Amino acid sequence: MWLLTVAALSCLLLSPTRAGVKDLAEHFRSQDPSAAPVGPRGSAPGGPLDMEAIPLDFHRENTVTNDLPSEGHEDEDYIDFDRILAEGDDDYNEGDEIDEIATPAPDVDLFAEPSDPKVRRAQLLRLFHGQTRIQRLSIVNANFGFALYRSLRNHLNQTDNILLAPAGISIALGMMDLGAGPGTHQQLFQALGFAEFVNASSHYDDATVHKLFRKLTHRLFRRNFGYTLRSVSDLYVKRDIAVAETFRAEAKSYYFAEPQSVDFRDPAFLEKANRRIGKLTKGLIKEPLKSVDPNMVLMLLNYLYFKGTWEQKFPSDMSYFRNFRISEKQTVRVPMMQNKGNYMVATDHELHCDVLQLPYVGNVSMLVAMPQKISGMRTLEQDLSPTVVKKWLSNMTNRTREVVFPKFKLEQKYDLIANLKELGLKDLFEETGDFSRMTTEKIAINWFKHQGTITVNEEGTEAAALTQVGFMPLSTQIRFVVDRPFLFLIYEQRTNCLVFMGRVVDPSQN
């Protein structure tokens, strides 16, 4: 099947103290049938805390980031969002509101260089019209994801494959903002585009961003939509480090992550954390934590797991080996899938690329953008934006076509600190950073790791009017053959959330 899973990891380094965080043993223990009764916090009545006595049901009821269900319960959510939201007045429908916002100046060219602040704001406002709050946040997250992709691409070879999970990275950074002091908060909001989002409507403030991340998480990671798409965040804190109660409560409320007290010097921590990551990602992310600095103070892990099935599966007996052009002079033989059916396709004559939509069962789809010339990849990557994606979707035509698409598997690992600094996130990784809303200790992010894998095969995957004017005539092609480098974008369509994106230059390379 088509599997896609991505884990984003970020860690903060600081020096020791102490505070109210849940002990790690509560996070990892399973039920012991012979255990003595436990009190409201896992302690035996009148006695010391007995970690072995904590029953699994207690753990699941008192920890948001609980373990995976046992085998045979694959359809259950890792997190019971419906129960969580029912416990408080969440005003959930707020996420579906469409607020009126100012119309951008009519004389602004929305397709001009987006580095111009006025043009960028006009583009966002135009895109925001008719969109819900969650969809608007997704547009901002996609903008940041595309910028991060370009920064990463500039540090890699043109022949390298790329895999990113923009949604997971935004979730991790959104959580870190909860602990940021005024200066670092302002820098983070500016770099991620949240400031532009907040300024788009008089109804929005900084808290709106975090409330919408909560709602976005709920929308993305519910069951019974025909696919599996889940996110889990784990927050590990060094023993004796004081974490502000407000940060602890908000991390749990908005991002479903609760601080766990750990000893980073204990080898058992690595084993347990890696085992948990393996379970959450169905074994696709293997031992991402090779080692941990014993002086580590806070570690944030965010995992994304996606498993989807094509609406139109590719018949396995139709797959065959075919040449795939890596460059003008180099080709590789790779297994190619083929199918004939109704597919949405567009041609972008501005960026000289062809675009194919491959839908999964449910409201998730992959967009495949393939330059008409191999040399056109650079231009396509540079100009990729939510505006361009909307243009593609607005001009697609549906007709019977033959599609030929390569099977591939990618496994990628990155340290994103240098790339995030390029995008303006400097204080997070330097002594100038202010995390006073999280702890009184002086801290800085020591590393920001991102690791992912995606497998694509016959079954599926496991891992405005202005924009329609004169850009893409209706596509008349009856064959769509993906036999050269291409970009792929995986969107959850109800929220417009860009969950994963990447570049495939050589499908034969893992």
C-alpha positions as CSV (number, residue, x, y, z in Angstrom):
1,M,0.0,0.0,0.0
2,W,1.0,3.6,-0.2
3,L,2.4,4.6,3.2
4,L,3.5,8.0,4.3
5,T,4.8,8.9,7.7
6,V,6.9,11.8,8.9
7,A,8.4,12.6,12.3
8,A,9.6,16.0,13.1
9,L,11.8,16.4,16.2
10,S,13.0,19.5,18.0
11,C,15.0,19.7,21.2
12,L,15.8,22.5,23.5
13,L,18.9,22.6,25.7
14,L,19.1,24.4,29.1
15,S,20.4,23.9,32.7
16,P,18.6,22.1,35.6
17,T,15.9,23.0,38.3
18,R,12.3,21.4,39.1
19,A,8.5,21.6,38.5
20,G,5.1,20.0,38.0
21,V,5.4,17.7,35.1
22,K,4.1,14.2,34.8
23,D,6.7,11.5,35.5
24,L,7.9,9.5,32.5
25,A,7.0,6.2,34.2
26,E,3.3,7.2,33.9
27,H,3.8,7.8,30.2
28,F,5.3,4.4,29.4
29,R,3.9,1.9,31.9
30,S,1.2,-0.7,31.0
31,Q,-1.3,-2.4,33.2
32,D,-0.3,-4.9,35.8
33,P,-3.2,-7.2,36.8
34,S,-1.7,-7.9,40.2
35,A,-1.0,-4.3,41.1
36,A,-2.4,-2.7,44.2
37,P,-5.1,0.0,43.9
38,V,-3.8,3.4,43.0
39,G,-4.8,6.9,44.1
40,P,-5.8,9.8,41.8
41,R,-2.2,10.3,40.8
42,G,-1.0,6.8,40.6
43,S,0.1,6.4,44.3
44,A,-1.0,3.6,46.6
45,P,-3.2,4.9,49.4
46,G,-1.1,5.9,52.3
47,G,2.1,4.8,50.6
48,P,4.8,5.9,48.2
49,L,4.4,6.3,44.4
50,D,4.4,2.8,42.8
51,M,4.9,3.2,39.0
52,E,4.2,-0.5,38.3
53,A,0.8,-0.1,40.0
54,I,-0.5,2.4,37.5
55,P,-3.2,0.7,35.4
56,L,-3.4,1.3,31.6
57,D,-6.9,2.7,31.9
58,F,-5.7,5.3,34.4
59,H,-2.9,6.3,31.9
60,R,-5.3,6.7,29.0
61,E,-7.7,8.8,31.1
62,N,-5.0,11.1,32.5
63,T,-2.5,11.5,29.7
64,V,-3.4,13.0,26.4
65,T,-0.3,11.6,24.5
66,N,-1.2,8.0,25.3
67,D,0.2,4.9,23.7
68,L,-1.1,3.3,20.6
69,P,-4.1,1.0,20.9
70,S,-3.3,-2.7,21.0
71,E,-3.3,-4.7,17.7
72,G,-6.9,-5.3,16.6
73,H,-8.0,-1.7,17.4
74,E,-6.3,0.0,14.4
75,D,-9.4,2.1,13.7
76,E,-9.3,3.8,17.1
77,D,-7.9,7.3,17.4
78,Y,-4.7,7.7,19.4
79,I,-6.5,10.6,21.0
80,D,-10.2,10.7,21.8
81,F,-10.7,14.3,20.5
82,D,-14.5,14.1,20.8
83,R,-14.2,13.3,24.5
84,I,-11.6,16.0,25.0
85,L,-13.7,18.7,23.3
86,A,-16.8,17.6,25.1
87,E,-15.2,18.2,28.4
88,G,-15.0,22.0,27.9
89,D,-16.6,24.9,26.1
90,D,-14.5,24.8,23.0
91,D,-16.8,26.8,20.7
92,Y,-15.8,24.3,18.0
93,N,-17.8,25.9,15.2
94,E,-15.6,29.0,15.4
95,G,-13.2,27.2,13.2
96,D,-15.8,27.2,10.3
97,E,-16.5,30.9,10.4
98,I,-15.8,33.0,7.3
99,D,-14.9,36.6,8.5
100,E,-15.1,39.5,6.2
101,I,-11.7,41.0,5.5
102,A,-10.5,44.0,3.6
103,T,-10.3,43.6,-0.2
104,P,-6.8,44.1,-1.6
105,A,-6.1,47.1,-3.8
106,P,-7.4,46.3,-7.4
107,D,-4.2,47.7,-9.0
108,V,-1.9,45.2,-7.2
109,D,-0.5,42.4,-9.4
110,L,-1.1,39.3,-7.4
111,F,1.4,37.3,-9.4
112,A,4.3,39.8,-9.1
113,E,7.4,39.1,-6.9
114,P,6.0,38.0,-3.6
115,S,9.0,39.5,-1.7
116,D,7.2,42.8,-2.0
117,P,5.3,43.1,1.4
118,K,2.3,44.8,-0.3
119,V,2.0,42.2,-2.9
120,R,2.4,39.4,-0.4
121,R,-0.4,40.8,1.8
122,A,-2.6,41.4,-1.2
123,Q,-2.1,37.7,-2.3
124,L,-3.0,36.5,1.2
125,L,-6.1,38.7,1.5
126,R,-7.3,37.5,-1.9
127,L,-6.7,33.9,-1.0
128,F,-8.5,34.4,2.4
129,H,-11.8,35.5,0.8
130,G,-14.4,32.8,1.1
131,Q,-12.1,30.7,3.3
132,T,-12.8,29.5,6.9
133,R,-10.4,30.4,9.7
134,I,-8.8,26.9,9.6
135,Q,-8.3,27.1,5.8
136,R,-6.7,30.6,6.2
137,L,-4.3,29.2,8.8
138,S,-3.5,26.4,6.4
139,I,-2.7,28.9,3.7
140,V,-0.2,30.6,6.0
141,N,1.3,27.3,7.0
142,A,1.7,26.3,3.3
143,N,3.5,29.7,2.6
144,F,5.9,28.9,5.3
145,G,6.3,25.3,4.2
146,F,7.2,26.4,0.6
147,A,9.7,28.9,1.9
148,L,11.3,26.2,4.1
149,Y,11.4,23.8,1.2
150,R,13.3,26.4,-0.9
151,S,15.8,27.0,1.8
152,L,16.4,23.3,2.2
153,R,16.7,22.8,-1.6
154,N,19.4,25.5,-1.8
155,H,21.6,23.4,0.5
156,L,21.1,20.1,-1.4
157,N,22.2,18.8,-4.8
158,Q,19.8,19.2,-7.7
159,T,19.7,15.4,-7.9
160,D,18.6,14.9,-4.3
161,N,15.1,13.7,-3.4
162,I,13.3,15.8,-0.7
163,L,10.6,15.0,1.8
164,L,9.0,17.5,4.3
165,A,6.0,17.5,6.5
166,P,5.1,21.3,6.8
167,A,2.1,20.6,9.0
168,G,4.2,18.8,11.6
169,I,6.8,21.5,11.6
170,S,4.2,24.3,12.0
171,I,2.6,22.3,14.9
172,A,6.0,22.0,16.7
173,L,6.8,25.7,16.3
174,G,3.3,26.7,17.2
175,M,3.7,24.8,20.5
176,M,7.1,26.5,21.1
177,D,5.5,29.9,20.8
178,L,3.4,29.2,23.9
179,G,6.7,29.3,25.9
180,A,8.2,32.3,24.1
181,G,8.6,35.7,25.7
182,P,7.6,38.9,23.8
183,G,10.6,39.4,21.5
184,T,11.0,35.7,20.5
185,H,7.2,35.4,20.1
186,Q,7.2,38.4,17.7
187,Q,10.0,37.0,15.7
188,L,8.4,33.6,15.5
189,F,5.0,35.0,14.5
190,Q,6.6,37.1,11.8
191,A,8.7,34.3,10.3
192,L,5.9,31.8,10.2
193,G,3.4,34.3,8.8
194,F,1.1,34.2,11.9
195,A,1.4,37.9,12.2
196,E,-0.1,38.4,8.8
197,F,-2.9,36.0,9.7
198,V,-3.7,37.9,12.9
199,N,-3.6,41.3,11.1
200,A,-6.0,40.1,8.4
201,S,-9.1,40.4,10.6
202,S,-10.1,42.5,13.6
203,H,-11.6,39.3,15.0
204,Y,-8.2,37.7,15.4
205,D,-5.5,37.9,18.1
206,D,-2.5,35.8,18.9
207,A,-4.6,33.2,20.8
208,T,-6.6,32.6,17.7
209,V,-3.6,30.9,16.1
210,H,-3.3,28.3,18.9
211,K,-7.1,27.8,19.1
212,L,-7.1,27.0,15.4
213,F,-4.2,24.6,15.7
214,R,-6.3,22.7,18.2
215,K,-9.2,22.6,15.8
216,L,-7.0,21.8,12.8
217,T,-5.5,18.8,14.7
218,H,-9.0,17.6,15.5
219,R,-10.1,18.0,11.9
220,L,-7.0,16.2,10.5
221,F,-6.7,13.3,12.8
222,R,-10.2,11.9,13.3
223,R,-11.2,8.4,12.3
224,N,-13.5,7.0,9.6
225,F,-12.7,9.3,6.7
226,G,-11.4,6.5,4.5
227,Y,-7.8,7.1,5.4
228,T,-5.5,7.2,8.5
229,L,-3.9,10.5,9.3
230,R,-2.7,11.1,12.8
231,S,-0.4,13.4,14.7
232,V,1.0,12.9,18.2
233,S,3.3,15.3,20.1
234,D,5.5,14.2,23.0
235,L,7.1,16.7,25.4
236,Y,9.9,15.4,27.6
237,V,11.4,17.6,30.4
238,K,14.6,16.9,32.4
239,R,13.9,16.0,36.0
240,D,14.0,18.9,38.4
241,I,13.3,21.5,35.7
242,A,10.6,24.0,36.6
243,V,8.0,24.3,33.8
244,A,5.4,27.1,34.1
245,E,2.0,25.8,34.9
246,T,0.5,28.0,32.2
247,F,2.7,26.5,29.5
248,R,2.0,23.0,30.7
249,A,-1.8,23.6,30.6
250,E,-1.7,25.4,27.2
251,A,0.5,22.7,25.6
252,K,-2.0,20.1,26.7
253,S,-5.1,22.1,25.7
254,Y,-3.9,23.4,22.3
255,Y,-1.5,20.8,21.1
256,F,-2.5,17.6,23.0
257,A,1.0,17.3,24.5
258,E,1.7,17.0,28.2
259,P,5.2,17.4,29.7
260,Q,6.7,14.1,30.9
261,S,9.5,14.1,33.5
262,V,12.6,12.1,32.3
263,D,16.2,11.4,33.0
264,F,18.1,11.9,29.7
265,R,21.1,10.2,31.2
266,D,19.2,6.9,31.6
267,P,19.8,4.6,28.6
268,A,16.3,3.2,29.2
269,F,14.8,6.5,28.0
270,L,16.2,6.1,24.5
271,E,14.9,2.6,24.3
272,K,11.4,3.5,25.5
273,A,11.1,6.7,23.4
274,N,12.3,4.9,20.2
275,R,9.9,2.0,20.9
276,R,7.0,4.5,21.2
277,I,8.0,6.3,18.0
278,G,8.1,2.9,16.2
279,K,4.6,2.0,17.4
280,L,3.2,5.4,16.5
281,T,4.6,5.3,13.0
282,K,4.0,1.6,12.5
283,G,7.7,0.9,12.3
284,L,8.4,3.3,9.5
285,I,10.5,5.6,11.6
286,K,13.2,3.5,13.1
287,E,15.2,4.6,16.1
288,P,15.4,8.4,15.3
289,L,17.0,9.0,18.7
290,K,20.4,7.4,18.3
291,S,21.7,9.4,21.3
292,V,20.7,12.2,23.6
293,D,22.9,14.7,25.3
294,P,22.7,14.0,29.0
295,N,22.5,17.8,29.5
296,M,19.3,17.9,27.4
297,V,16.6,19.8,29.2
298,L,13.5,19.7,27.0
299,M,12.7,17.6,24.0
300,L,9.7,18.0,21.7
301,L,8.8,15.2,19.3
302,N,6.0,15.5,16.7
303,Y,5.0,12.4,14.7
304,L,2.8,12.4,11.6
305,Y,1.5,9.1,10.2
306,F,-0.6,8.8,7.0
307,K,-1.9,5.8,5.2
308,G,-4.2,6.2,2.2
309,T,-5.7,4.2,-0.6
310,W,-6.1,5.6,-4.1
311,E,-9.6,6.1,-5.3
312,Q,-8.5,4.4,-8.4
313,K,-6.0,1.8,-7.6
314,F,-3.3,1.0,-10.1
315,P,-3.6,-2.7,-11.3
316,S,-0.5,-4.5,-10.1
317,D,-0.4,-6.6,-13.3
318,M,-0.1,-3.4,-15.3
319,S,3.1,-2.2,-13.7
320,Y,6.3,-2.5,-15.7
321,F,9.9,-1.2,-15.8
322,R,10.5,2.0,-17.8
323,N,13.1,4.7,-18.2
324,F,12.9,7.7,-15.9
325,R,15.0,10.7,-16.9
326,I,17.0,12.1,-14.0
327,S,18.7,14.6,-16.2
328,E,19.1,15.3,-19.9
329,K,21.9,12.8,-20.0
330,Q,21.0,10.2,-17.4
331,T,18.1,7.8,-17.1
332,V,17.3,5.0,-14.6
333,R,15.0,1.9,-15.0
334,V,12.2,2.1,-12.4
335,P,8.9,0.2,-11.9
336,M,6.1,2.3,-13.3
337,M,2.4,1.9,-12.5
338,Q,-0.3,2.6,-15.1
339,N,-4.0,3.0,-15.0
340,K,-6.8,4.4,-17.2
341,G,-9.6,6.4,-15.6
342,N,-11.0,9.8,-15.0
343,Y,-8.3,12.1,-13.7
344,M,-8.1,15.9,-13.1
345,V,-5.2,17.5,-15.0
346,A,-4.1,21.1,-15.8
347,T,-1.3,22.7,-17.8
348,D,0.4,25.8,-16.5
349,H,1.7,27.8,-19.4
350,E,3.3,30.3,-17.2
351,L,5.5,27.9,-15.2
352,H,5.6,25.4,-18.1
353,C,4.5,22.4,-16.1
354,D,1.7,19.8,-16.1
355,V,-0.3,19.0,-13.0
356,L,-2.1,15.8,-12.1
357,Q,-4.4,15.2,-9.1
358,L,-4.4,11.7,-7.6
359,P,-7.2,11.4,-5.0
360,Y,-7.3,9.1,-2.1
361,V,-10.4,7.6,-0.6
362,G,-11.6,10.4,1.7
363,N,-10.8,14.1,1.3
364,V,-7.1,13.8,0.7
365,S,-5.2,14.1,-2.6
366,M,-1.8,14.2,-4.1
367,L,-0.9,17.0,-6.6
368,V,1.9,16.0,-8.9
369,A,3.6,19.0,-10.7
370,M,6.0,17.9,-13.5
371,P,8.0,20.5,-15.5
372,Q,7.7,20.0,-19.2
373,K,11.5,20.3,-19.4
374,I,13.9,18.9,-16.8
375,S,15.6,22.3,-16.6
376,G,12.3,23.9,-15.6
377,M,12.3,22.4,-12.0
378,R,14.2,25.3,-10.6
379,T,11.6,27.8,-11.8
380,L,8.7,25.7,-10.6
381,E,10.3,25.3,-7.1
382,Q,11.0,29.1,-6.9
383,D,7.5,30.2,-7.8
384,L,5.5,27.6,-5.9
385,S,2.9,29.2,-3.6
386,P,-0.6,28.8,-2.4
387,T,-1.7,31.3,-5.1
388,V,-0.2,29.0,-7.8
389,V,-1.8,25.9,-6.3
390,K,-5.2,27.5,-6.2
391,K,-4.7,28.5,-9.9
392,W,-4.0,24.9,-10.7
393,L,-7.0,23.6,-8.9
394,S,-9.3,26.2,-10.4
395,N,-8.3,25.2,-14.0
396,M,-8.3,21.4,-13.9
397,T,-10.3,19.4,-16.3
398,N,-11.7,15.9,-15.7
399,R,-11.6,13.4,-18.5
400,T,-10.6,9.8,-19.2
401,R,-6.8,9.6,-19.3
402,E,-4.0,7.0,-19.1
403,V,-1.7,7.8,-16.2
404,V,1.8,6.4,-15.8
405,F,3.4,7.0,-12.4
406,P,6.6,5.7,-10.8
407,K,6.6,3.6,-7.6
408,F,9.1,5.1,-5.1
409,K,10.2,5.1,-1.5
410,L,11.9,8.0,0.2
411,E,13.6,8.2,3.5
412,Q,15.1,11.5,4.5
413,K,16.6,13.1,7.6
414,Y,17.4,16.8,8.1
415,D,18.6,19.2,10.7
416,L,16.6,22.3,10.0
417,I,18.2,24.9,12.3
418,A,20.2,26.6,9.5
419,N,17.1,26.7,7.3
420,L,14.9,28.1,10.0
421,K,17.5,30.7,10.8
422,E,17.5,31.8,7.1
423,L,13.7,32.3,7.4
424,G,14.2,34.6,10.4
425,L,13.9,32.2,13.3
426,K,17.2,33.1,15.0
427,D,16.3,33.7,18.6
428,L,15.0,30.2,19.1
429,F,18.5,28.8,18.6
430,E,20.6,31.4,20.3
431,E,21.2,32.7,23.8
432,T,19.1,35.8,22.9
433,G,16.0,33.6,22.9
434,D,13.4,34.3,25.5
435,F,11.4,31.3,26.7
436,S,10.3,32.9,30.0
437,R,6.7,31.8,29.5
438,M,8.0,28.2,29.7
439,T,10.6,28.3,32.4
440,T,12.8,30.7,34.4
441,E,15.8,28.9,33.1
442,K,17.8,30.3,30.2
443,I,17.3,27.9,27.3
444,A,17.8,27.7,23.5
445,I,16.9,25.0,21.0
446,N,19.9,22.7,20.6
447,W,18.7,20.8,17.5
448,F,15.6,20.6,15.3
449,K,15.5,17.3,13.5
450,H,13.1,16.2,10.8
451,Q,12.8,12.7,9.6
452,G,10.4,11.0,7.3
453,T,9.6,8.1,4.9
454,I,7.1,7.6,2.2
455,T,6.2,4.6,0.1
456,V,4.1,4.8,-3.1
457,N,2.7,1.8,-4.9
458,E,-0.4,0.5,-6.7
459,E,-2.6,0.4,-3.6
460,G,-2.1,4.0,-2.4
461,T,0.2,5.7,0.2
462,E,1.3,5.0,3.7
463,A,3.4,7.8,5.0
464,A,-10.6,33.6,-6.7
465,A,-11.9,34.6,-10.2
466,L,-8.8,36.6,-10.8
467,T,-6.7,33.5,-10.6
468,Q,-8.7,31.9,-13.4
469,V,-8.1,34.6,-16.0
470,G,-5.9,33.6,-19.0
471,F,-3.5,31.3,-17.2
472,M,-4.3,27.8,-18.1
473,P,-6.4,26.7,-21.1
474,L,-8.2,23.4,-20.6
475,S,-5.9,20.5,-20.8
476,T,-6.6,18.2,-23.8
477,Q,-3.9,15.5,-23.1
478,I,-5.1,12.0,-22.9
479,R,-1.9,10.5,-21.4
480,F,0.0,11.8,-18.3
481,V,3.4,10.1,-18.1
482,V,5.5,11.0,-15.1
483,D,8.9,10.0,-16.4
484,R,11.1,12.9,-15.2
485,P,11.6,14.8,-11.9
486,F,8.4,16.1,-10.2
487,L,7.1,17.7,-7.1
488,F,4.3,16.2,-5.0
489,L,2.0,17.9,-2.5
490,I,-0.4,16.0,-0.2
491,Y,-3.4,18.1,0.9
492,E,-6.3,17.4,3.3
493,Q,-8.9,19.1,1.2
494,R,-11.5,20.1,3.8
495,T,-9.0,22.2,5.7
496,N,-6.7,23.0,2.7
497,C,-3.8,21.7,4.9
498,L,-0.5,20.9,3.2
499,V,0.4,17.8,5.1
500,F,3.4,16.6,3.1
501,M,5.5,17.8,0.2
502,G,8.6,16.6,-1.6
503,R,10.6,16.3,-4.8
504,V,11.4,13.0,-6.6
505,V,14.4,13.3,-8.9
506,D,15.5,9.7,-8.8
507,P,12.8,7.1,-7.8
508,S,15.4,4.4,-7.7
509,Q,17.1,6.0,-4.7
510,N,15.7,5.4,-1.3
